[in-house]
């Protein structure tokens, strides 16, 4: 069947259309994205304002039309941290349902981490052994670890690249003292969780997912996305540490000119790099392999598993 996953994230609203059936590899058929940056549209009270709600309704309608045009039989709609943590989340969800008919399912941070872990496990298989999975989104950082398809430990931290950029790095380029303050904040948050994972033992394989990690890996010399999903890509901590001070001194426009960096994500790249560097350092990770699959694929795989068990 043809499935659509509608992901209302902190940066984008993304419809991924796949052809899939239980036991098969989901084949991407179409992708429809709209930059919304909900994480940056929260007001002082932490609410998504009227303009943000109207924009969200508009892009959800566009995604539904794209799904219909592509012959999608069923749409799996979900929202992540920007909606989850908005002070008016219930009102926003009610408006979206009333205006579009879409009942957005709000994932918890732990669910995000578990579903992303499932996608990474299916991509790399059992031979990868114990996986440590790192995922930097617009609103949150997810970390998960385990041997099986369900992780033994999974956490979500409010360390998304969009959220941190809006709250900590207003300048262009950012003020060096603001960068240092953010670096301290990021590392303190991550450090609180490290013990929960290290007590489980060292991972056999470290995996990184998300646009932020993909862009950082591209800067460090990984293959372009045009070379395909199956080319191995990795991000070495040594390379990342060399790039962080360079990114800190650049304007958004200068970052946007870097290879593999999209104009819409350029302003968030420094914050994302600080989170990636902090996570890799505190978890003792020298190199992480980039996984093409992440949360959206995890949602699809979980749905297919349920279909197969009926």
C-alpha positions as a Markdown table, in Angstrom:
| # | Residue | x | y | z |
|---|---|---|---|---|
| 1 | Unk | 0.0 | 0.0 | 0.0 |
| 2 | Unk | 1.0 | 3.6 | -0.3 |
| 3 | Unk | 1.5 | 5.3 | 3.0 |
| 4 | Unk | 2.2 | 8.9 | 3.9 |
| 5 | Unk | 3.8 | 10.1 | 7.1 |
| 6 | Unk | 3.0 | 13.7 | 8.0 |
| 7 | Unk | 5.7 | 14.9 | 10.4 |
| 8 | Unk | 5.0 | 18.3 | 12.0 |
| 9 | Unk | 8.5 | 19.0 | 13.3 |
| 10 | Unk | 10.2 | 21.9 | 15.0 |
| 11 | Unk | 11.8 | 23.0 | 11.7 |
| 12 | Unk | 9.7 | 21.6 | 8.9 |
| 13 | Unk | 6.4 | 20.0 | 8.1 |
| 14 | Unk | 7.4 | 17.0 | 6.0 |
| 15 | Unk | 5.2 | 14.5 | 4.1 |
| 16 | Unk | 7.0 | 11.4 | 3.2 |
| 17 | Unk | 5.2 | 9.0 | 0.9 |
| 18 | Unk | 6.4 | 5.4 | 0.7 |
| 19 | Unk | 5.3 | 2.2 | -1.0 |
| 20 | Unk | 5.3 | -0.5 | 1.7 |
| 21 | Unk | 3.8 | -3.7 | 3.0 |
| 22 | Unk | 4.7 | -5.9 | 6.0 |
| 23 | Unk | 8.1 | -7.5 | 5.8 |
| 24 | Unk | 9.3 | -5.3 | 2.9 |
| 25 | Unk | 11.7 | -2.4 | 2.7 |
| 26 | Unk | 9.7 | 0.8 | 2.5 |
| 27 | Unk | 10.4 | 2.5 | -0.8 |
| 28 | Unk | 10.3 | 6.3 | -0.9 |
| 29 | Unk | 7.9 | 7.5 | -3.6 |
| 30 | Unk | 7.6 | 11.3 | -2.9 |
| 31 | Unk | 8.7 | 13.9 | -0.4 |
| 32 | Unk | 6.9 | 17.2 | 0.3 |
| 33 | Unk | 8.4 | 19.8 | 2.7 |
| 34 | Unk | 7.6 | 23.2 | 4.0 |
| 35 | Unk | 9.9 | 25.2 | 6.2 |
| 36 | Unk | 7.9 | 26.4 | 9.2 |
| 37 | Unk | 10.3 | 26.7 | 12.1 |
| 38 | Unk | 7.7 | 26.3 | 14.8 |
| 39 | Unk | 10.4 | 26.2 | 17.5 |
| 40 | Unk | 11.2 | 29.8 | 16.6 |
| 41 | Unk | 7.6 | 31.0 | 16.5 |
| 42 | Unk | 6.8 | 30.5 | 20.2 |
| 43 | Unk | 6.0 | 33.7 | 22.0 |
| 44 | Unk | 7.2 | 34.8 | 25.5 |
| 45 | Unk | 4.6 | 32.5 | 27.1 |
| 46 | Unk | 5.7 | 29.5 | 25.1 |
| 47 | Unk | 2.6 | 29.6 | 22.9 |
| 48 | Unk | 2.4 | 29.2 | 19.2 |
| 49 | Unk | 0.9 | 32.5 | 18.1 |
| 50 | Unk | -2.1 | 33.1 | 15.7 |
| 51 | Unk | 0.2 | 33.6 | 12.7 |
| 52 | Unk | 2.1 | 30.4 | 13.5 |
| 53 | Unk | -1.2 | 28.4 | 13.8 |
| 54 | Unk | -2.5 | 29.8 | 10.5 |
| 55 | Unk | 0.8 | 28.9 | 8.8 |
| 56 | Unk | 0.6 | 25.4 | 10.3 |
| 57 | Unk | -2.9 | 24.8 | 9.1 |
| 58 | Unk | -1.9 | 26.0 | 5.6 |
| 59 | Unk | 1.0 | 23.7 | 5.2 |
| 60 | Unk | -1.0 | 20.7 | 6.6 |
| 61 | Unk | -3.6 | 21.4 | 3.9 |
| 62 | Unk | -0.9 | 21.5 | 1.2 |
| 63 | Unk | 0.6 | 18.2 | 2.5 |
| 64 | Unk | -2.9 | 16.6 | 2.4 |
| 65 | Unk | -3.3 | 17.7 | -1.2 |
| 66 | Unk | 0.1 | 16.3 | -2.1 |
| 67 | Unk | -0.8 | 13.0 | -0.4 |
| 68 | Unk | -4.1 | 12.9 | -2.4 |
| 69 | Unk | -2.3 | 13.7 | -5.6 |
| 70 | Unk | 0.2 | 10.8 | -5.0 |
| 71 | Unk | -2.5 | 8.3 | -4.3 |
| 72 | Unk | -1.8 | 7.8 | -0.6 |
| 73 | Unk | -4.2 | 5.4 | 1.1 |
| 74 | Unk | -3.5 | 6.3 | 4.7 |
| 75 | Unk | -1.7 | 9.3 | 6.3 |
| 76 | Unk | 0.1 | 8.8 | 9.7 |
| 77 | Unk | 0.2 | 12.3 | 11.2 |
| 78 | Unk | 2.3 | 13.2 | 14.2 |
| 79 | Unk | 3.9 | 16.2 | 15.9 |
| 80 | Unk | 7.1 | 16.5 | 17.9 |
| 81 | Unk | 8.7 | 18.8 | 20.5 |
| 82 | Unk | 7.6 | 22.3 | 19.2 |
| 83 | Unk | 3.9 | 21.3 | 19.4 |
| 84 | Unk | 4.4 | 19.0 | 22.4 |
| 85 | Unk | 5.9 | 21.8 | 24.5 |
| 86 | Unk | 3.8 | 24.7 | 23.4 |
| 87 | Unk | 1.7 | 26.1 | 26.2 |
| 88 | Unk | -1.4 | 26.2 | 23.9 |
| 89 | Unk | -0.8 | 22.7 | 22.4 |
| 90 | Unk | -4.3 | 21.5 | 23.0 |
| 91 | Unk | -5.8 | 24.6 | 21.3 |
| 92 | Unk | -3.4 | 24.2 | 18.4 |
| 93 | Unk | -4.3 | 20.6 | 17.9 |
| 94 | Unk | -8.0 | 21.3 | 18.1 |
| 95 | Unk | -7.7 | 24.0 | 15.5 |
| 96 | Unk | -5.7 | 21.8 | 13.1 |
| 97 | Unk | -8.3 | 19.0 | 13.4 |
| 98 | Unk | -11.2 | 21.4 | 13.0 |
| 99 | Unk | -9.7 | 23.1 | 9.9 |
| 100 | Unk | -8.1 | 20.1 | 8.2 |
| 101 | Unk | -9.6 | 17.0 | 9.7 |
| 102 | Unk | -6.1 | 15.8 | 10.7 |
| 103 | Unk | -5.7 | 14.4 | 14.2 |
| 104 | Unk | -2.1 | 15.1 | 15.0 |
| 105 | Unk | -0.7 | 12.5 | 17.4 |
| 106 | Unk | 1.8 | 14.2 | 19.7 |
| 107 | Unk | 4.8 | 12.0 | 20.3 |
| 108 | Unk | 6.6 | 12.1 | 23.7 |
| 109 | Unk | 10.3 | 12.6 | 23.6 |
| 110 | Unk | 10.9 | 9.0 | 24.7 |
| 111 | Unk | 8.6 | 7.8 | 21.9 |
| 112 | Unk | 10.7 | 9.9 | 19.4 |
| 113 | Unk | 13.9 | 8.3 | 20.7 |
| 114 | Unk | 12.4 | 4.8 | 20.6 |
| 115 | Unk | 11.0 | 5.1 | 17.0 |
| 116 | Unk | 14.3 | 6.6 | 15.7 |
| 117 | Unk | 16.2 | 3.8 | 17.4 |
| 118 | Unk | 13.9 | 1.2 | 15.7 |
| 119 | Unk | 14.6 | 2.8 | 12.3 |
| 120 | Unk | 18.4 | 2.7 | 12.9 |
| 121 | Unk | 18.2 | -0.9 | 14.1 |
| 122 | Unk | 16.3 | -2.0 | 11.0 |
| 123 | Unk | 18.8 | -0.1 | 8.8 |
| 124 | Unk | 21.9 | -1.6 | 10.3 |
| 125 | Unk | 20.6 | -4.9 | 11.4 |
| 126 | Unk | 21.4 | -7.2 | 14.3 |
| 127 | Unk | 25.1 | -7.5 | 13.3 |
| 128 | Unk | 25.6 | -3.9 | 14.4 |
| 129 | Unk | 25.3 | -5.1 | 18.0 |
| 130 | Unk | 24.7 | -2.6 | 20.8 |
| 131 | Unk | 23.6 | 0.7 | 19.2 |
| 132 | Unk | 24.0 | 4.2 | 20.6 |
| 133 | Unk | 21.7 | 6.5 | 18.5 |
| 134 | Unk | 22.0 | 10.3 | 18.5 |
| 135 | Unk | 19.3 | 12.5 | 16.8 |
| 136 | Unk | 19.3 | 16.3 | 16.8 |
| 137 | Unk | 16.1 | 17.9 | 15.8 |
| 138 | Unk | 14.9 | 21.5 | 15.7 |
| 139 | Unk | 13.4 | 21.3 | 19.3 |
| 140 | Unk | 15.2 | 18.4 | 21.0 |
| 141 | Unk | 18.0 | 15.9 | 21.2 |
| 142 | Unk | 17.2 | 12.2 | 21.4 |
| 143 | Unk | 19.6 | 9.6 | 22.7 |
| 144 | Unk | 18.8 | 5.9 | 22.7 |
| 145 | Unk | 20.9 | 2.7 | 23.4 |
| 146 | Unk | 20.2 | -1.0 | 23.2 |
| 147 | Unk | 20.7 | -4.5 | 21.8 |
| 148 | Unk | 17.2 | -5.1 | 20.5 |
| 149 | Unk | 14.5 | -3.2 | 18.6 |
| 150 | Unk | 13.4 | -1.5 | 21.8 |
| 151 | Unk | 16.2 | 0.5 | 23.4 |
| 152 | Unk | 17.3 | -0.2 | 27.0 |
| 153 | Unk | 17.6 | 3.5 | 27.6 |
| 154 | Unk | 16.0 | 6.4 | 25.8 |
| 155 | Unk | 16.0 | 10.1 | 26.7 |
| 156 | Unk | 14.9 | 13.4 | 25.1 |
| 157 | Unk | 16.5 | 16.7 | 26.0 |
| 158 | Unk | 15.4 | 20.2 | 25.1 |
| 159 | Unk | 18.6 | 20.8 | 23.0 |
| 160 | Unk | 17.2 | 21.1 | 19.5 |
| 161 | Unk | 19.2 | 23.3 | 17.0 |
| 162 | Unk | 16.3 | 25.7 | 16.3 |
| 163 | Unk | 15.3 | 26.1 | 19.9 |
| 164 | Unk | 18.8 | 26.8 | 21.0 |
| 165 | Unk | 19.5 | 29.2 | 18.2 |
| 166 | Unk | 16.4 | 31.3 | 19.0 |
| 167 | Unk | 17.0 | 31.3 | 22.7 |
| 168 | Unk | 20.8 | 31.6 | 23.0 |
| 169 | Unk | 22.3 | 32.9 | 19.7 |
| 170 | Unk | 20.5 | 36.0 | 18.4 |
| 171 | Unk | 23.5 | 37.7 | 16.8 |
| 172 | Unk | 24.8 | 37.2 | 13.3 |
| 173 | Unk | 27.5 | 36.1 | 13.8 |
| 174 | Unk | 26.7 | 35.2 | 17.4 |
| 175 | Unk | 28.5 | 36.9 | 20.3 |
| 176 | Unk | 31.5 | 34.7 | 21.5 |
| 177 | Unk | 30.3 | 35.0 | 25.1 |
| 178 | Unk | 26.8 | 33.8 | 24.1 |
| 179 | Unk | 28.4 | 30.8 | 22.4 |
| 180 | Unk | 30.4 | 29.9 | 25.5 |
| 181 | Unk | 27.3 | 30.2 | 27.6 |
| 182 | Unk | 25.4 | 27.9 | 25.2 |
| 183 | Unk | 28.3 | 25.4 | 25.2 |
| 184 | Unk | 28.2 | 25.2 | 29.0 |
| 185 | Unk | 24.4 | 24.8 | 29.0 |
| 186 | Unk | 24.4 | 22.0 | 26.4 |
| 187 | Unk | 27.2 | 20.0 | 28.1 |
| 188 | Unk | 25.6 | 20.3 | 31.6 |
| 189 | Unk | 22.3 | 19.0 | 30.2 |
| 190 | Unk | 23.9 | 16.1 | 28.4 |
| 191 | Unk | 26.2 | 15.2 | 31.3 |
| 192 | Unk | 23.2 | 14.6 | 33.5 |
| 193 | Unk | 22.2 | 11.6 | 31.3 |
| 194 | Unk | 25.5 | 10.0 | 30.6 |
| 195 | Unk | 25.5 | 7.7 | 33.6 |
| 196 | Unk | 22.2 | 6.2 | 32.6 |
| 197 | Unk | 23.8 | 4.9 | 29.4 |
| 198 | Unk | 27.4 | 4.2 | 30.5 |
| 199 | Unk | 26.2 | 1.7 | 33.1 |
| 200 | Unk | 24.8 | -0.4 | 30.3 |
| 201 | Unk | 28.3 | -0.8 | 28.7 |
| 202 | Unk | 30.1 | 0.5 | 25.7 |
| 203 | Unk | 28.1 | 0.5 | 22.4 |
| 204 | Unk | 29.4 | -1.6 | 19.4 |
| 205 | Unk | 28.2 | 1.0 | 16.9 |
| 206 | Unk | 27.3 | 4.7 | 17.2 |
| 207 | Unk | 24.7 | 6.1 | 14.8 |
| 208 | Unk | 23.7 | 9.7 | 14.1 |
| 209 | Unk | 20.5 | 10.7 | 12.3 |
| 210 | Unk | 18.9 | 14.0 | 11.3 |
| 211 | Unk | 19.6 | 16.8 | 9.0 |
| 212 | Unk | 22.0 | 18.5 | 11.4 |
| 213 | Unk | 24.3 | 15.5 | 11.6 |
| 214 | Unk | 24.1 | 14.9 | 7.8 |
| 215 | Unk | 25.1 | 18.5 | 7.1 |
| 216 | Unk | 28.0 | 18.3 | 9.6 |
| 217 | Unk | 29.2 | 15.1 | 8.1 |
| 218 | Unk | 29.1 | 16.6 | 4.6 |
| 219 | Unk | 31.2 | 19.5 | 5.9 |
| 220 | Unk | 33.7 | 17.0 | 7.3 |
| 221 | Unk | 34.0 | 15.4 | 3.9 |
| 222 | Unk | 31.2 | 12.8 | 3.7 |
| 223 | Unk | 29.7 | 11.9 | 0.3 |
| 224 | Unk | 27.0 | 14.2 | -1.1 |
| 225 | Unk | 23.4 | 13.1 | -0.8 |
| 226 | Unk | 23.2 | 12.7 | -4.6 |
| 227 | Unk | 25.5 | 9.7 | -4.3 |
| 228 | Unk | 22.7 | 7.7 | -2.8 |
| 229 | Unk | 21.5 | 6.2 | 0.5 |
| 230 | Unk | 23.9 | 3.2 | 0.5 |
| 231 | Unk | 27.2 | 5.1 | 0.6 |
| 232 | Unk | 28.7 | 4.9 | 4.1 |
| 233 | Unk | 29.0 | 8.3 | 5.7 |
| 234 | Unk | 30.5 | 9.2 | 9.0 |
| 235 | Unk | 31.3 | 12.1 | 11.2 |
| 236 | Unk | 34.5 | 12.1 | 13.2 |
| 237 | Unk | 34.7 | 14.0 | 16.4 |
| 238 | Unk | 38.1 | 15.4 | 15.5 |
| 239 | Unk | 36.7 | 16.9 | 12.3 |
| 240 | Unk | 33.7 | 18.3 | 14.1 |
| 241 | Unk | 35.9 | 19.9 | 16.7 |
| 242 | Unk | 37.8 | 21.7 | 14.0 |
| 243 | Unk | 34.7 | 23.0 | 12.4 |
| 244 | Unk | 33.0 | 24.4 | 15.5 |
| 245 | Unk | 35.2 | 27.5 | 15.8 |
| 246 | Unk | 35.0 | 28.1 | 12.1 |
| 247 | Unk | 31.2 | 28.0 | 12.2 |
| 248 | Unk | 31.2 | 30.3 | 15.2 |
| 249 | Unk | 32.9 | 33.1 | 13.3 |
| 250 | Unk | 30.6 | 32.9 | 10.2 |
| 251 | Unk | 27.4 | 34.7 | 9.4 |
| 252 | Unk | 24.3 | 32.8 | 8.4 |
| 253 | Unk | 24.9 | 33.8 | 4.8 |
| 254 | Unk | 28.5 | 32.5 | 4.9 |
| 255 | Unk | 27.3 | 29.1 | 6.4 |
| 256 | Unk | 24.7 | 28.8 | 3.7 |
| 257 | Unk | 27.5 | 28.8 | 1.1 |
| 258 | Unk | 29.2 | 25.8 | 2.7 |
| 259 | Unk | 28.8 | 22.4 | 0.9 |
| 260 | Unk | 25.7 | 20.5 | 1.9 |
| 261 | Unk | 24.3 | 23.3 | 4.1 |
| 262 | Unk | 20.7 | 24.4 | 3.1 |
| 263 | Unk | 19.8 | 28.1 | 3.4 |
| 264 | Unk | 16.9 | 27.3 | 5.7 |
| 265 | Unk | 19.2 | 25.5 | 8.2 |
| 266 | Unk | 22.3 | 27.7 | 8.0 |
| 267 | Unk | 21.4 | 29.8 | 11.0 |
| 268 | Unk | 20.9 | 26.7 | 13.2 |
| 269 | Unk | 24.1 | 24.9 | 12.2 |
| 270 | Unk | 26.3 | 26.3 | 15.0 |
| 271 | Unk | 23.9 | 25.4 | 17.8 |
| 272 | Unk | 23.5 | 21.9 | 16.2 |
| 273 | Unk | 27.3 | 21.5 | 16.0 |
| 274 | Unk | 27.7 | 22.5 | 19.7 |
| 275 | Unk | 25.1 | 19.8 | 20.6 |
| 276 | Unk | 26.8 | 17.2 | 18.4 |
| 277 | Unk | 30.2 | 18.0 | 19.7 |
| 278 | Unk | 29.0 | 17.9 | 23.3 |
| 279 | Unk | 27.2 | 14.6 | 22.9 |
| 280 | Unk | 30.1 | 12.9 | 21.1 |
| 281 | Unk | 32.6 | 14.2 | 23.6 |
| 282 | Unk | 30.7 | 13.3 | 26.8 |
| 283 | Unk | 29.8 | 9.9 | 25.5 |
| 284 | Unk | 33.4 | 9.2 | 24.3 |
| 285 | Unk | 32.4 | 8.8 | 20.7 |
| 286 | Unk | 35.2 | 9.2 | 18.2 |
| 287 | Unk | 33.1 | 8.5 | 15.1 |
| 288 | Unk | 29.4 | 8.2 | 14.3 |
| 289 | Unk | 27.9 | 6.6 | 11.2 |
| 290 | Unk | 25.1 | 8.6 | 9.5 |
| 291 | Unk | 21.9 | 6.6 | 9.2 |
| 292 | Unk | 19.6 | 7.6 | 6.3 |
| 293 | Unk | 16.5 | 6.5 | 8.3 |
| 294 | Unk | 15.2 | 8.3 | 11.3 |
| 295 | Unk | 11.9 | 9.1 | 13.0 |
| 296 | Unk | 9.6 | 9.1 | 10.0 |
| 297 | Unk | 10.8 | 5.7 | 8.9 |
| 298 | Unk | 10.4 | 4.5 | 12.5 |
| 299 | Unk | 6.7 | 5.5 | 12.4 |
| 300 | Unk | 6.2 | 3.7 | 9.1 |
| 301 | Unk | 8.0 | 0.5 | 10.4 |
| 302 | Unk | 6.0 | 0.4 | 13.6 |
| 303 | Unk | 2.7 | 0.8 | 11.5 |
| 304 | Unk | 3.8 | -2.0 | 9.2 |
| 305 | Unk | 4.6 | -4.2 | 12.2 |
| 306 | Unk | 1.1 | -3.7 | 13.5 |
| 307 | Unk | -0.4 | -4.5 | 10.1 |
| 308 | Unk | 1.6 | -7.7 | 9.9 |
| 309 | Unk | 0.4 | -8.9 | 13.3 |
| 310 | Unk | -3.3 | -8.4 | 12.6 |
